[in-house]
Every structure is written in structure tokens, then in C-alpha cells.
Amino acid sequence: MLKFQETAKHVTVARFNSACSDAVIARRYTIQRKLGNGSFGSVYLVNDRKAKQGEKLKVLKEISVGNLKPNETVEANVEAQLLSKLDHPTIVKFYASFVERDSFCIITEYCEGGDLDFKIQEYRDAGKMFTQSQVIDWFIQLLLGVDYMHERRILHRDLKAKNIFLKDNLLKIGEISILFKDIF
């Protein structure tokens, strides 16, 4: 049995949905709202009841274990283990992973600025352009994050604007869905 398949004794809520916006997950996280759907499950904005002020909002990525193939189950476990080892200002911070009945959950930092793809579309729709200095700043931040991962022999398989997030005008690489080690 894989590490993340060992269900916690105190877990009481199964498969989250918008109907359970006040549900408490793992005795700690309260669902605020659904942010969207990913390829393996849903993503929620949650309030961390045990976090200090200013760090209470987090993202919960829910992956239905029942819908995963055996190799995807292993990949989800590897993802959580790798994310827990990454600590860089330009990478979305990992907080925890756990099983909530039939769902594998990953808790990460919330980036209130949304994803870069949305920001680009927002500017395009308003007929605005980013300044050259802003683009250069973001590009440098992106390179620093990618370099940090490469130094650890980790590759991001799906680096695109939808997987790059903004927080306090800093770029944060996220959705590091499946990372490969020992490629170089």
C-alpha cells in the first residue's frame, strides 16, 4: 500500500462539492468555494483554521483515487513527495497531502492574482500591454524557478501560462503535475 493510501482516522468528509461549502476537511480546512476542475479532479479555495493570520487561504487539489490508474496513483504520491521538497519564492508552496476517504488531497499556497493566462487575456480584452520591465521581471522570476528545479534534477512537464500564478506581483510556478527526476 502506498503511503498516501493510508487513510487518516479522523477524516470524515468524502468527495467535496460546492454543496458542502462549510465542510471541514481533515479537521482543519473549510471550503470557501470551488476554483475549477483539473484533469484528475477539482480545485477549491479553503480556509486553514490552524494557520497564522495572513496565511489562512490555501488551495486544495482533490484527486479521486478511484479514478486513477495504478501508475497515476504512484505519480500522485511522487508529486506530493517532490512538492514537499521544493522551497523557492517562485514556486507555489506545498503545505500538506492526505487522503480524505476516496480522495487524495494536496494543499498548496493560494495565489490571489490568478494564473498568467487569465492576466494576459484580461490585458488583451482591455486593450492594454504589459510594460517591458514587467515582462523582463517576470521572465527572470520564471528562469530562477526553473533553474531551482533543474538544480534538483526535476523537470516541469507542462510549463505554460495557465500553470504560472501571480501573488503580490511575483510569478509562482504551479501545477507541477508530474515531475521527472534523474533526466539529466
C-alpha positions in Angstrom: 0.0 0.0 0.0 1.3 3.4 -0.9 1.9 5.9 1.8 -0.9 8.3 0.8 -3.4 5.4 0.6 -3.3 5.0 4.4 -6.5 6.8 5.3 -6.3 9.1 8.4 -8.6 8.0 11.3 -10.1 11.5 11.8 -11.2 12.0 8.2 -15.0 12.5 8.0 -15.8 14.1 4.6 -15.8 12.3 1.3 -15.7 13.9 -2.2 -16.2 17.6 -1.9 -18.6 19.6 -4.0 -20.0 23.1 -4.0 -22.9 21.9 -1.8 -20.6 21.4 1.2 -19.0 24.9 1.3 -18.9 24.8 5.1 -17.5 21.3 5.2 -14.4 20.8 7.4 -11.7 18.6 5.8 -9.1 16.9 8.0 -10.3 18.9 11.0 -8.5 21.9 9.6 -9.7 23.2 6.2 -13.0 24.8 5.5 -14.1 25.0 1.8 -14.7 28.6 0.7 -15.5 28.0 -3.0 -14.7 25.8 -5.9 -12.0 27.3 -8.2 -12.3 24.9 -11.0 -11.6 21.4 -12.4 -8.3 19.8 -13.4 -7.5 16.7 -15.4 -7.7 14.5 -12.3 -10.2 16.3 -10.0 -11.4 19.6 -8.5 -9.6 22.6 -7.0 -11.0 24.5 -4.1 -10.1 27.7 -2.1 -10.0 26.7 1.5 -9.5 28.4 4.8 -6.9 26.9 7.0 -8.2 27.2 10.6 -4.8 26.5 12.1 -2.7 28.9 10.0 -1.5 32.2 11.3 -3.1 35.4 10.1 -2.3 36.3 6.5 -1.7 32.6 5.6 -5.2 31.3 6.1 -6.3 31.0 2.4 -4.9 27.9 0.7 -5.7 25.8 -2.4 -7.0 22.2 -2.0 -6.4 20.0 -5.1 -8.7 17.0 -4.8 -7.8 13.9 -6.8 -10.3 10.9 -6.8 -8.2 7.9 -6.0 -10.8 5.6 -7.5 -10.5 7.3 -10.9 -6.7 6.8 -11.1 -4.9 4.0 -12.8 -2.2 2.3 -10.8 0.6 4.3 -12.5 -1.3 7.6 -11.9 -1.6 6.6 -8.2 2.1 6.3 -8.0 2.6 9.6 -9.9 0.3 11.4 -7.4 2.4 10.1 -4.5 5.6 11.1 -6.2 4.2 14.6 -7.0 3.4 15.1 -3.3 6.8 13.9 -2.2 8.6 16.2 -4.7 6.5 19.2 -3.9 7.2 18.9 -0.2 10.9 19.3 -1.0 10.6 22.4 -3.1 11.1 25.7 -1.3 11.6 28.7 -3.6 9.9 32.1 -3.8 8.9 31.5 -7.4 7.3 28.1 -6.9 3.9 27.6 -5.4 4.4 26.5 -1.8 3.3 23.0 -0.8 1.8 22.6 2.7 0.4 19.1 3.0 -1.1 16.0 1.4 -3.5 13.5 2.8 -6.3 11.1 1.9 -9.9 12.1 2.6 -11.7 8.8 2.1 -11.6 8.2 -1.7 -9.8 11.4 -2.5 -6.1 12.3 -2.4 -5.7 15.9 -1.4 -2.8 18.3 -1.9 -2.8 21.7 0.0 -0.8 24.5 -1.6 -0.3 28.2 -1.4 -3.1 30.4 -2.8 -2.1 33.0 -5.4 -4.8 35.6 -5.3 -3.6 37.1 -8.7 -4.8 34.1 -10.6 -2.9 32.5 -13.4 -0.8 34.3 -16.0 -3.1 33.1 -18.9 -6.1 34.9 -17.3 -4.0 38.1 -16.7 -2.8 38.1 -20.3 -6.4 37.7 -21.5 -7.5 40.4 -19.1 -5.0 42.9 -20.5 -5.8 41.9 -24.1 -9.5 42.4 -23.6 -8.8 45.9 -22.1 -6.5 46.8 -25.0 -3.5 47.1 -22.6 0.0 45.8 -22.8 2.4 44.8 -20.1 5.4 47.1 -19.8 8.8 45.8 -21.0 10.2 46.0 -17.5 7.3 43.9 -16.1 7.8 41.2 -18.8 11.6 41.1 -18.0 10.9 40.9 -14.3 8.5 38.0 -14.7 10.8 36.3 -17.2 13.7 36.5 -14.7 11.5 35.1 -11.9 10.4 32.2 -14.2 14.0 31.4 -15.1 15.0 31.4 -11.4 12.2 29.0 -10.6 13.1 26.7 -13.5 16.8 26.8 -12.6 16.0 25.9 -9.0 14.0 22.8 -10.2 16.7 21.8 -12.7 19.4 22.0 -10.0 17.4 19.4 -8.1 17.1 17.3 -11.3 13.3 18.0 -11.6 11.6 19.0 -14.8 8.1 20.6 -15.1 6.2 18.6 -17.8 3.6 21.2 -18.5 5.0 24.7 -18.1 2.6 27.2 -19.7 0.8 30.5 -18.8 -2.2 28.6 -17.2 0.3 26.9 -14.7 2.1 30.1 -13.7 0.4 32.1 -11.0 0.6 35.6 -9.6 0.9 36.6 -6.0 1.9 40.1 -4.9 3.2 40.7 -8.5 5.5 37.7 -8.3 5.3 34.8 -10.6 4.9 31.4 -9.0 5.3 28.1 -10.9 2.5 25.8 -10.0 0.6 22.7 -11.3 3.8 20.8 -11.2 1.6 17.9 -12.1 4.2 15.3 -12.7 7.8 15.9 -12.3 10.6 13.7 -13.7 13.7 13.0 -11.7 17.1 11.8 -13.0 16.5 13.1 -16.5 19.8 14.9 -16.8 
